[in-house]
Every structure is written in structure tokens, then in C-alpha cells.
Amino acid sequence: MSFSLPDLPYAYEALQPYMSRETLEYHHDKHHLAYVNNGNNLLKGTEWEGKSLEEIVKGSFGKNAGLFNNAGQHYNHLHFWNWMKPNGGGAIPGELEKAIVSSLGSVDKMKEDFIAAGTTQFGSGWAWLAVKDGKIAVMKTPNGESPLVHGATPILGVDVWEHSYYIDYRNRRPDYLKAFVDNLVNWEYVAKLYAEAR
């Protein structure tokens, strides 16, 4: 299996004013493409050639840093574009909402903890909602790691590398995270991943 860059599932302007065309052009067309190209080069001749992306991510973690970093970021970004949609945020589908409330106390508490995880992730990384041991948990990881390599299944992630927000928010990472949660999240996609993770 080789990596390829998917088209965005919406127009470059579709997420404005919360995420600009310029951010998406840099983030998708340059950063994500670099993970794809580097990942393909680093995959050649390894034991993971021909494996699924999830197998490559899990298998290379702790064994082949270069391949892992690029495959991990490719995996994260494939979902990241789908975790957002125009006019996102809003109501959370019923089953997912119930699970969030039973695991984390309330939807507001989940949002607060998720934003806090992203804000306090030092340097580059991600904040997550993940399914672990049947429960939904808030997690954060450095660099290109995801809950996948920590025994959990990611159902929502937000990229807190500076390239994902600096053009639009400069150093105001909490403002970016709040805009993401309130106005960009595609909860239907999160609900689909939650249903598959169960």
C-alpha cells in the first residue's frame, strides 16, 4: 500500500472565517503532501510494505521513527480533514452524546477538557477524543502520535502544530481550539467512528 493525498472534502474557502483558504492550502497541499511523499520513500524496502496504514503506524512506532512520524501524521490528517465541515459544531448525534455524558460527565465538560488538552500539549501534537476500554477519554499526544499507539481508537482529533492555526490565530491556540469545537467539528463523522470503535 502506498500513501496518497486525498482531495479535501470541501472547498478551500468552506471553513472560513474559522480556518482560512491560506491555512488549508499550506496545511493540506504542502504539509500533508510532505508526509505522504516522505512516508512513501521511507516505506520502501521495510517489513511494513504492503501493510495497511494502521498496521504501518502501530508497527513502526518505537522501531522506525522516520517512517512512524510520516505515516502517523498521514493517518492523523486523513481523519483531520473529515473531522471538520462547513457549519460544523452544533448538535451531537444521540448515541455519541450519551456516551460522552456517561464517560466524561457532560458535553460541556468534554469540550472544556478537550480544549484544555490541546492548550496544554507542549510544542507540537494533537488533542483527542478516543475510545479506550469501552469508554470515551480525552487524550493528548506529542508530534505525530495518536491514541492508536496507546491502545485506544481515536474518534476526534485536533492538530495543534503551529502550521494548523498560526496564519489565522497567531499564538492564540485556545481561540483556535474553541473555534474548532464550536464551529468546525463534523460530529456525524465522529459518531460514525465511535460506532465502528465499539
C-alpha positions as CSV (number, residue, x, y, z in Angstrom):
1,M,0.0,0.0,0.0
2,S,1.4,3.4,-0.8
3,F,0.2,6.7,0.7
4,S,-1.7,9.2,-1.4
5,L,-3.0,12.7,-0.7
6,P,-6.8,12.8,-0.8
7,D,-8.7,15.9,-2.0
8,L,-10.2,18.0,0.7
9,P,-13.9,17.0,1.2
10,Y,-14.9,20.7,0.8
11,A,-13.7,23.8,-1.0
12,Y,-10.7,25.7,0.3
13,E,-12.9,28.6,1.4
14,A,-15.5,26.4,3.0
15,L,-14.3,26.7,6.6
16,Q,-13.9,30.5,6.7
17,P,-13.8,32.5,8.9
18,Y,-12.6,29.8,11.3
19,M,-10.0,28.4,9.0
20,S,-8.8,30.3,6.0
21,R,-8.1,29.2,2.5
22,E,-4.5,30.1,3.0
23,T,-4.2,27.8,6.0
24,L,-5.8,24.9,4.2
25,E,-3.6,25.4,1.1
26,Y,-0.5,25.3,3.3
27,H,-1.7,22.6,5.6
28,H,-3.2,20.2,3.1
29,D,-1.2,20.9,-0.1
30,K,2.2,21.3,1.5
31,H,2.4,19.8,4.9
32,H,0.2,16.8,4.4
33,L,1.7,16.2,0.9
34,A,5.2,16.1,2.5
35,Y,4.1,13.4,5.0
36,V,2.8,11.4,2.0
37,N,5.9,11.8,-0.1
38,N,8.3,11.2,2.8
39,G,6.3,8.3,4.1
40,N,6.3,6.6,0.7
41,N,10.1,6.9,0.4
42,L,10.7,5.6,3.9
43,L,8.3,2.7,3.5
44,K,10.2,1.2,0.5
45,G,12.1,-1.9,1.4
46,T,10.7,-2.1,5.0
47,E,8.8,-5.0,6.6
48,W,5.7,-2.8,6.5
49,E,5.5,-2.5,2.7
50,G,2.1,-3.8,1.6
51,K,0.5,-3.4,5.0
52,S,-2.5,-1.2,5.9
53,L,-1.9,2.3,7.1
54,E,-3.0,1.3,10.7
55,E,-0.6,-1.6,10.7
56,I,2.3,0.6,9.5
57,V,1.5,3.2,12.2
58,K,1.3,0.6,15.0
59,G,4.2,-1.5,13.7
60,S,6.7,1.3,13.1
61,F,6.0,3.1,16.5
62,G,9.2,2.9,18.6
63,K,11.0,1.0,15.8
64,N,11.4,3.3,12.8
65,A,11.0,6.9,13.8
66,G,11.1,8.4,10.4
67,L,8.5,6.1,8.9
68,F,6.3,6.4,12.0
69,N,6.4,10.2,12.1
70,N,5.2,10.5,8.4
71,A,2.8,7.5,8.5
72,G,1.4,8.7,11.8
73,Q,0.8,12.2,10.5
74,H,-0.7,10.9,7.3
75,Y,-3.1,8.8,9.3
76,N,-4.0,11.7,11.6
77,H,-4.5,14.1,8.7
78,L,-6.7,11.7,6.6
79,H,-9.1,11.9,9.5
80,F,-8.5,15.6,10.4
81,W,-10.0,16.9,7.1
82,N,-13.1,14.8,7.8
83,W,-13.3,15.9,11.4
84,M,-14.2,19.3,10.1
85,K,-17.1,20.5,7.9
86,P,-18.6,23.9,6.9
87,N,-21.2,24.9,9.6
88,G,-19.7,22.3,11.9
89,G,-20.1,22.1,15.7
90,G,-23.7,22.1,16.8
91,A,-25.7,19.2,18.0
92,I,-24.0,15.8,18.7
93,P,-25.8,12.7,17.5
94,G,-27.7,10.9,20.2
95,E,-25.7,7.7,20.9
96,L,-22.4,9.6,20.9
97,E,-23.8,12.3,23.2
98,K,-25.0,9.6,25.6
99,A,-21.6,8.0,25.6
100,I,-19.8,11.4,26.1
101,V,-22.1,12.2,29.1
102,S,-21.6,8.8,30.7
103,S,-17.8,8.8,30.2
104,L,-17.0,12.5,30.8
105,G,-19.9,13.9,32.8
106,S,-21.4,16.3,30.3
107,V,-20.9,17.7,26.8
108,D,-19.6,21.0,28.2
109,K,-17.1,19.1,30.4
110,M,-15.9,17.2,27.3
111,K,-15.4,20.4,25.4
112,E,-13.6,22.1,28.3
113,D,-11.3,19.1,28.8
114,F,-10.6,18.7,25.0
115,I,-9.7,22.4,24.7
116,A,-7.5,22.1,27.8
117,A,-5.7,19.1,26.4
118,G,-4.9,20.9,23.2
119,T,-3.9,24.1,25.0
120,T,-1.5,22.3,27.4
121,Q,0.1,20.0,24.8
122,F,3.6,21.4,24.9
123,G,5.0,22.1,21.5
124,S,3.6,20.1,18.5
125,G,1.0,17.5,18.9
126,W,-2.7,16.6,19.0
127,A,-5.7,16.6,21.4
128,W,-8.1,13.7,21.1
129,L,-11.4,12.0,22.0
130,A,-10.7,8.3,21.9
131,V,-12.4,5.1,22.8
132,K,-10.5,3.1,25.4
133,D,-11.8,0.1,27.3
134,G,-15.3,0.9,26.1
135,K,-15.3,4.5,27.4
136,I,-14.6,7.8,25.7
137,A,-11.5,9.5,27.0
138,V,-9.8,12.9,26.4
139,M,-6.1,12.4,25.5
140,K,-3.2,14.4,24.1
141,T,-0.1,13.2,22.3
142,P,3.2,14.8,21.1
143,N,4.1,15.2,17.4
144,G,2.5,12.5,15.1
145,E,1.4,10.1,17.8
146,S,-2.2,9.2,18.2
147,P,-4.3,7.1,20.6
148,L,-3.8,4.3,18.1
149,V,-0.3,3.5,19.5
150,H,-1.6,3.8,23.1
151,G,-4.2,1.1,23.0
152,A,-7.2,3.3,22.1
153,T,-9.2,4.3,19.0
154,P,-9.3,7.9,18.0
155,I,-12.7,9.3,17.2
156,L,-11.9,13.1,17.1
157,G,-8.6,14.8,16.9
158,V,-7.4,18.4,16.6
159,D,-4.0,19.3,15.2
160,V,-2.1,21.8,17.5
161,W,1.1,22.0,15.3
162,E,1.5,25.7,14.6
163,H,1.0,25.2,10.9
164,S,-2.6,24.3,11.6
165,Y,-3.5,27.7,13.2
166,Y,-0.7,30.3,13.1
167,I,-1.8,32.0,9.9
168,D,-5.3,32.6,11.3
169,Y,-4.8,32.9,15.1
170,R,-1.0,33.6,15.5
171,N,-0.2,32.5,19.0
172,R,-3.8,32.2,20.3
173,R,-4.0,28.5,20.3
174,P,-7.0,28.4,22.8
175,D,-9.0,30.6,20.4
176,Y,-8.3,28.2,17.6
177,L,-9.4,25.2,19.7
178,K,-12.6,26.9,20.8
179,A,-13.4,27.8,17.2
180,F,-12.7,24.2,16.2
181,V,-15.0,22.7,18.8
182,D,-17.8,25.3,18.4
183,N,-17.8,25.8,14.6
184,L,-15.9,23.2,12.7
185,V,-16.3,19.7,14.2
186,N,-18.2,17.2,12.0
187,W,-20.0,15.3,14.8
188,E,-21.6,12.9,12.3
189,Y,-18.1,11.7,11.3
190,V,-17.1,11.4,15.0
191,A,-20.3,9.4,15.6
192,K,-19.5,7.1,12.7
193,L,-16.0,6.4,14.1
194,Y,-17.5,5.9,17.6
195,A,-19.9,3.3,16.2
196,E,-17.1,1.5,14.5
197,A,-14.8,1.6,17.6
198,R,-17.5,-0.1,19.7
